[in-house]
Structures are given as C-alpha cells and as structure tokens.
C-alpha cells in the first residue's frame, strides 16, 4: 500500500531528524545501506519487519511507537479521502435549514 509506505517513511525521517541523526549514522547503526534507508524514507521501498526493527533500534524508538504514528497518519489521510463535502443543495434536500446572508 503506497499510502502506508509513504507514511512509514515520513515517520522514520521525522524520528531520525528529531534525534539529530544523519542517514549515514542510522545506516551504520542499523547495518543497512544508506541508499536503502533513503528509499524507505521517500516511500519508494518496503521495509521488512526485520529491517524496520533494526531501524527502530538505531533510532532508539519502539516499533510500536513508529507503527502507532503511521497508523494515526494513515487514518487521517483515509478520512480525508473518503470525506465528501456537503453542498448547500444536499443540506436542503436532507431537510436542514440553510441560513442565507442578509
């Protein structure tokens, strides 16, 4: 799912930056190539559960915290995608009172 992959990358990047770490530092600590981490952060590659665990350890953050942040961000985007604006006509048709500007 592209949405999840993108949100995961955003959360991992934010966690890395919050800690003042460079990609190189995370790469060395997690023993994952710098280029691969960069692709994950940009939402271009999927992270396996083992790789994600290594990144979380390198960032000193729990896997559950990362997944919770991703889940919350995905929920917000899903809600925004499924929300349909209510038009004045729809409100009138539904029996709502529409105030007009005087």
Secondary structure, DSSP 8 states (H G I E B T S, - for coil): -HHHHHHHHHHHHHHHHHTT--HHHHHHHHT--HHHHHHHHTTSS---HHHHHHHHHHHT--HHHHHHHHHHHHHHHHHHHH-----HHHHHHTT-------
